[in-house]
């Protein structure tokens, strides 16, 4: 119901600009009533918000299609000439590291820490170092280059930075502010996850649980609008698909308590330990390896690529790329994961991470979790292998990212299996609790704060040099 204008016609004279407001009014019984839904200014803001969400979804969808093409091309090449990886991987890693450092700073690594760092600062100049349309487009092509090289990286983390960049473009409007910069970044991040995985609920939960971890979630309408329209774009182009297909696996009770506890505890230890390793590695590697990484980052990236190629050869090619195909085949029962797949996959993820090439760890973490579930299922009797694989996925992801709600919602949407809701919730909670005792700091926030400090130092470095007194 329309609310009466608090300022009736009988009030004293209003400022001259009052009648030029965009909100339309009508009169009844001597009182004025506002009709905000007829406001041209408000509809203009809504259309801009929807347009930015559709842009974010379009880039994420094109990114997803490109990633599938890149992975398929690399797979076909490796089938024809497996040893060619010893050339392609080092050259590709070196090229992506050089391009990101030389021409596109801000594109290194996952993209989620950059989005978080941008949301933590009020300085527009700092935010532009992490989020821009130029960075978003470069992130797409550099990540595709890494996938062509066989790097074990994902597109989901980069999609967060892409979505945040698209929405953040609205923050530069001088008139008719749509939302705060933080709210726009939060909304874009959720839209990126929703479009990348086709998981709208997961996108909303990611925005709440990860992007607003240390502050109140206030971007309700902005986030919902961005996630919904990015998801609609994904639905229109790619159809109503699920990331891992439809998995009818289920856990029977009370026997299912043991897979839940094993996956939760082991996944929590493994995911928390891996998160701690990544955080420590981001601060520098020890010894001569660390000196090489600091002095010659491109050559170090090439060495990481060579090691990735060697592991790929030893594993029969199962460790290249995101690990999506291997995980899906294991869930469908068409192929089993090797016993050492989990360890090998963690190794190549770490190599891509320390090389600082653009690419995320979100999707490859699911493959590690699938490997964990496969190893646990080997020691448990019964016909619940696929269900235990799903539990392993949610356990490792929840432990590594310390986002239990986001993890079980995303995995549930990926497999379209609501029968696993309670086991997934229980596993995520156990894994998160164990992980907190191993790694007190959440991974992405532990990476975001140093990135923000480096950006501040870079921004103020020229003035510091000028102001330094002569000696």
C-alpha positions in Angstrom: 0.0 0.0 0.0 1.3 3.5 -0.9 2.3 5.5 2.1 1.3 9.2 2.5 3.8 11.8 1.8 5.0 13.1 5.2 4.9 16.7 3.8 1.3 17.7 2.9 0.4 20.5 0.5 -0.5 22.7 3.4 3.1 22.7 4.6 5.3 25.8 4.2 6.9 26.5 0.8 9.3 23.8 -0.3 12.6 24.3 -2.0 12.3 25.0 -5.7 14.0 21.7 -6.6 11.4 19.7 -4.7 9.0 19.2 -7.6 11.8 18.1 -9.9 12.5 14.9 -8.0 12.2 11.7 -10.0 9.5 10.2 -7.7 6.0 10.6 -9.1 3.1 11.8 -6.8 -0.7 11.8 -6.9 -3.2 13.6 -4.7 -6.2 12.3 -2.9 -8.2 14.0 -0.2 -5.8 16.9 -0.1 -2.8 14.7 0.6 0.1 13.7 -1.6 1.2 10.1 -2.1 4.5 8.9 -3.4 4.8 6.3 -6.1 8.4 5.2 -6.0 7.8 2.4 -8.5 7.2 5.1 -11.1 10.6 6.8 -10.4 12.7 6.9 -13.6 15.8 7.3 -11.4 15.1 4.2 -9.5 14.4 2.1 -12.6 17.6 3.5 -14.2 19.5 2.2 -11.2 17.8 -1.2 -11.4 18.6 -1.5 -15.1 22.2 -0.7 -14.5 22.4 -3.3 -11.7 20.8 -5.9 -13.9 23.0 -5.0 -16.8 26.2 -5.4 -14.7 24.9 -8.8 -13.4 24.2 -10.0 -16.9 27.7 -8.8 -18.0 29.3 -10.7 -15.2 27.3 -13.8 -16.0 28.1 -13.5 -19.7 31.9 -13.3 -19.1 31.7 -16.2 -16.6 29.8 -18.3 -19.1 32.2 -17.6 -22.0 35.0 -18.3 -19.5 33.4 -21.7 -18.7 33.1 -22.6 -22.4 36.6 -21.5 -23.1 37.9 -23.6 -20.1 36.2 -26.7 -21.5 37.8 -26.1 -24.9 41.2 -25.5 -23.4 41.1 -28.6 -21.2 39.9 -30.8 -24.1 42.6 -29.5 -26.4 45.3 -30.2 -23.8 43.9 -33.7 -23.2 43.9 -34.5 -26.9 47.4 -33.2 -27.3 48.6 -35.3 -24.3 47.0 -38.4 -25.7 48.9 -38.0 -28.9 52.3 -36.9 -27.4 52.4 -37.3 -23.6 56.1 -36.2 -23.4 55.2 -32.9 -25.1 54.1 -31.8 -21.6 57.8 -31.3 -20.6 57.9 -28.4 -23.1 54.3 -27.1 -23.0 54.0 -26.9 -19.2 57.2 -25.0 -18.4 56.7 -22.6 -21.4 53.1 -22.0 -20.5 53.8 -21.4 -16.8 56.6 -19.0 -17.6 54.5 -17.1 -20.2 51.5 -16.7 -17.9 53.7 -15.6 -15.0 55.5 -13.1 -17.2 52.4 -11.6 -18.7 50.6 -11.3 -15.4 53.6 -9.6 -13.7 54.6 -7.4 -16.6 51.3 -6.3 -18.1 48.4 -7.3 -15.8 49.3 -6.9 -12.1 46.4 -7.9 -10.0 45.6 -11.0 -11.9 47.9 -13.4 -10.1 46.5 -16.3 -8.2 42.9 -17.2 -7.4 41.0 -13.9 -7.5 39.0 -14.4 -4.3 41.7 -12.8 -2.1 41.7 -9.8 -4.5 38.0 -9.4 -4.2 38.1 -9.6 -0.4 41.0 -7.2 -0.3 39.1 -4.7 -2.4 36.1 -5.0 -0.1 38.2 -4.2 2.9 39.5 -0.8 1.8 37.7 2.5 1.3 40.5 3.8 -1.1 39.2 3.7 -4.6 42.7 3.7 -6.0 43.5 0.5 -4.0 40.3 -1.1 -5.2 41.3 -0.4 -8.9 44.5 -2.4 -8.4 42.3 -5.5 -7.8 39.1 -4.9 -9.7 38.7 -3.5 -13.2 37.3 -4.5 -16.5 40.8 -4.8 -17.9 41.8 -7.2 -15.1 38.6 -9.2 -15.6 39.3 -9.8 -19.3 43.0 -10.5 -18.7 42.1 -13.0 -16.0 40.0 -15.0 -18.4 42.7 -15.3 -21.0 45.6 -15.9 -18.6 43.7 -18.6 -16.8 42.8 -20.3 -20.1 46.5 -20.1 -21.0 47.3 -21.9 -17.7 44.7 -24.6 -18.5 46.2 -25.1 -22.0 49.5 -25.7 -20.3 48.1 -28.4 -18.0 48.1 -26.4 -14.8 45.9 -27.7 -12.0 43.9 -24.5 -11.6 40.2 -23.7 -11.6 38.0 -20.9 -13.1 35.8 -20.4 -10.1 38.1 -18.2 -8.1 38.8 -16.1 -11.2 35.1 -15.9 -11.8 34.7 -14.2 -8.4 37.2 -11.5 -9.3 35.5 -11.1 -12.7 32.0 -10.8 -11.2 33.3 -8.3 -8.6 35.0 -6.3 -11.3 31.8 -6.1 -13.4 29.7 -5.0 -10.5 32.3 -2.6 -9.1 32.2 -0.6 -12.4 28.9 0.8 -11.0 30.7 2.2 -8.0 32.3 5.0 -10.1 28.9 6.7 -10.8 28.9 10.2 -9.4 25.1 10.6 -9.5 22.5 8.2 -8.4 24.5 5.9 -6.2 23.2 2.3 -6.6 24.9 0.7 -3.5 28.2 1.0 -1.6 31.4 -0.4 -3.1 31.5 -3.2 -0.6 27.9 -4.3 -1.4 28.6 -4.2 -5.1 31.8 -6.3 -4.7 29.9 -8.8 -2.5 27.1 -9.0 -5.0 29.5 -9.5 -7.9 31.4 -12.2 -6.0 28.3 -14.2 -5.4 27.2 -13.8 -9.0 30.6 -15.1 -10.2 30.2 -18.3 -8.1 26.6 -18.7 -9.2 27.5 -18.4 -12.9 30.6 -20.5 -12.7 29.1 -23.5 -10.9 25.4 -22.9 -11.9 24.7 -22.9 -8.1 22.6 -19.8 -7.2 22.2 -20.8 -3.6 25.9 -21.4 -3.3 26.6 -18.0 -4.7 24.4 -16.3 -2.1 26.0 -18.4 0.7 29.5 -17.6 -0.6 28.6 -13.9 -0.5 27.4 -14.1 3.1 29.9 -16.6 4.6 33.1 -15.7 2.8 32.8 -12.1 1.6 31.1 -10.9 4.8 32.9 -13.1 7.2 33.8 -10.2 9.6 31.0 -7.8 9.0 27.2 -7.8 8.8 25.6 -8.9 5.5 23.7 -5.9 4.3 23.7 -6.3 0.5 20.5 -8.3 0.4 18.6 -6.9 -2.6 21.8 -6.1 -4.5 23.3 -9.6 -4.0 20.0 -11.3 -4.8 19.6 -9.3 -8.0 23.1 -10.0 -9.2 23.0 -13.7 -8.4 19.6 -14.3 -9.9 20.3 -12.5 -13.2 23.8 -14.1 -13.5 22.2 -17.5 -12.9 19.5 -16.7 -15.5 22.1 -15.9 -18.0 23.8 -19.2 -17.3 20.5 -21.0 -17.6 19.7 -19.4 -20.9 23.0 -20.2 -22.5 24.1 -23.5 -20.9 20.7 -24.9 -19.8 19.7 -26.4 -16.5 22.8 -28.5 -16.0 24.6 -29.8 -12.9 28.3 -29.6 -12.6 28.9 -33.2 -11.7 25.7 -34.6 -13.3 22.9 -36.1 -11.2 24.3 -38.4 -8.5 21.6 -40.6 -6.8 24.1 -41.8 -4.2 22.8 -42.0 -0.6 24.1 -42.9 2.9 22.1 -45.4 5.0 21.7 -44.8 8.7 23.0 -45.7 11.3 25.9 -47.3 9.3 26.5 -44.0 7.6 27.8 -42.3 10.7 31.3 -43.9 10.1 31.8 -42.4 6.6 30.6 -39.0 7.9 33.0 -39.1 10.8 36.0 -40.4 8.8 35.5 -38.0 6.0 34.9 -35.1 8.4 38.0 -35.8 10.6 40.4 -36.8 7.9 39.2 -34.1 5.5 39.5 -31.5 8.3 43.0 -32.5 9.1 44.0 -32.7 5.4 42.2 -29.5 4.3 43.3 -27.5 7.3 46.9 -28.7 6.8 46.8 -27.8 3.1 45.4 -24.4 3.8 48.2 -23.8 6.3 50.7 -24.9 3.7 49.3 -22.5 1.1 49.3 -19.6 3.6 52.9 -20.3 4.6 54.0 -20.6 1.0 52.5 -17.3 0.1 54.8 -15.6 2.6 57.9 -17.1 1.0 59.6 -20.4 0.5 62.7 -21.4 2.5 66.3 -21.7 1.3 67.5 -21.4 -2.3 64.1 -22.3 -3.6 62.7 -19.2 -2.0 65.6 -17.1 -3.3 65.0 -18.3 -6.8 61.3 -17.6 -6.5 62.0 -14.1 -5.3 64.9 -13.2 -7.7 63.7 -15.0 -10.9 59.9 -15.5 -10.6 59.5 -16.4 -14.3 62.2 -19.0 -14.2 60.7 -20.4 -11.0 57.3 -20.6 -12.7 58.9 -22.6 -15.5 60.4 -25.0 -13.0 57.0 -25.4 -11.4 55.6 -26.1 -14.8 58.2 -28.8 -15.4 57.4 -30.4 -12.1 53.7 -30.3 -13.0 54.4 -32.0 -16.3 56.5 -34.8 -14.7 53.7 -35.5 -12.2 51.2 -35.6 -15.0 53.3 -38.2 -16.8 53.7 -40.3 -13.7 50.0 -40.2 -13.0 48.9 -41.0 -16.5 47.5 -37.6 -17.1 45.0 -37.6 -14.3 46.4 -34.5 -12.5 46.1 -32.0 -15.4 43.5 -29.3 -15.2 40.7 -28.9 -12.8 40.2 -32.6 -12.1 36.5 -32.3 -13.1 36.5 -35.1 -15.6 38.3 -37.6 -13.2 35.9 -36.7 -10.3 32.8 -37.0 -12.5 33.9 -40.4 -13.9 34.5 -41.7 -10.4 31.1 -40.5 -9.2 29.4 -42.2 -12.1 31.4 -45.4 -11.5 32.9 -45.4 -15.0 36.5 -45.0 -13.8 38.2 -45.3 -10.4 40.6 -42.8 -9.0 44.2 -44.0 -8.4 45.2 -44.5 -4.8 47.8 -41.7 -5.0 45.5 -39.3 -6.9 44.8 -37.2 -3.8 48.5 -36.7 -3.0 49.5 -36.0 -6.6 46.6 -33.6 -7.1 47.6 -31.6 -4.0 51.2 -31.4 -5.3 50.2 -29.9 -8.6 47.8 -27.5 -7.0 50.6 -26.3 -4.7 52.9 -25.9 -7.7 50.4 -23.7 -9.6 49.9 -21.7 -6.4 53.5 -20.9 -5.7 54.2 -20.1 -9.3 51.7 -17.3 -9.0 50.1 -17.9 -12.3 46.4 -16.8 -12.6 44.0 -19.5 -11.6 42.0 -20.7 -8.6 42.2 -23.6 -6.2 38.4 -23.9 -5.5 37.6 -26.6 -8.2 40.8 -28.6 -7.9 40.1 -28.8 -4.2 36.9 -30.7 -5.0 39.0 -33.2 -7.0 41.3 -33.7 -4.0 38.3 -34.3 -1.9 37.1 -36.9 -4.4 40.4 -38.6 -4.1 40.1 -38.6 -0.3 36.7 -40.1 -0.5 37.9 -42.8 -2.9 40.7 -43.8 -0.5 38.3 -43.9 2.5 35.7 -45.9 0.5 38.4 -48.5 -0.2 38.6 -49.4 3.5 34.8 -49.3 4.2 32.5 -52.2 3.2 29.3 -51.7 1.3 28.1 -50.1 -2.0 28.4 -46.5 -1.0 31.5 -45.5 -2.9 29.9 -42.6 -4.8 28.3 -41.2 -1.6 31.6 -41.3 0.2 33.3 -39.5 -2.7 30.7 -36.7 -2.3 31.4 -36.6 1.5 35.1 -36.3 0.8 34.5 -33.4 -1.6 32.6 -31.4 1.0 35.0 -32.3 3.8 38.1 -31.1 2.1 36.5 -28.0 0.6 34.9 -27.0 3.9 38.2 -27.5 5.7 40.4 -25.7 3.2 38.1 -22.6 2.8 36.5 -22.8 6.3 33.1 -22.1 4.7 31.0 -25.1 5.8 27.6 -23.8 4.7 28.8 -22.7 1.3 30.6 -26.0 0.8 27.7 -28.3 1.5 25.3 -26.1 -0.5 27.5 -26.0 -3.5 28.3 -29.7 -3.5 24.6 -30.5 -3.1 23.7 -28.3 -6.0 26.5 -29.7 -8.1 25.2 -33.3 -7.7 21.5 -32.5 -7.6 21.2 -34.9 -4.7 19.0 -33.6 -1.8 19.1 -37.0 -0.1 22.6 -36.3 0.9 21.8 -33.0 2.6 22.1 -34.0 6.2 25.2 -36.2 5.7 26.8 -33.3 3.8 25.9 -30.8 6.5 27.3 -33.1 9.3 30.5 -33.8 7.4 31.1 -30.1 6.6 30.6 -29.1 10.3 33.0 -31.8 11.5 35.6 -30.9 8.9 35.3 -27.2 9.7 35.7 -27.8 13.4 38.8 -30.0 12.9 40.3 -27.5 10.4 40.0 -24.6 12.8 42.2 -26.4 15.2 44.8 -26.9 12.5 44.6 -23.6 10.6 43.2 -20.8 12.8 43.2 -18.3 9.8 40.8 -18.8 6.9 42.7 -19.3 3.7 41.3 -16.5 1.5 41.3 -13.8 4.2 44.9 -14.8 5.2 45.9 -14.2 1.6 43.8 -11.0 1.2 45.4 -8.9 4.0 49.0 -9.2 2.8 47.8 -8.5 -0.8 46.2 -5.3 0.5 49.3 -4.3 2.4 51.4 -4.8 -0.8 49.0 -2.7 -2.8 49.2 0.1 -0.2 53.0 0.0 -0.3 53.0 0.1 -4.1 50.6 3.0 -4.1 52.6 5.1 -1.7 56.0 4.1 -2.9 56.6 7.0 -5.3 55.6 9.7 -2.7 57.8 7.9 -0.1 60.8 8.1 -2.5 60.2 11.8 -3.2 59.8 12.7 0.5 62.8 10.8 1.7 65.5 13.3 2.9 68.8 13.4 1.1 71.7 11.8 2.8 
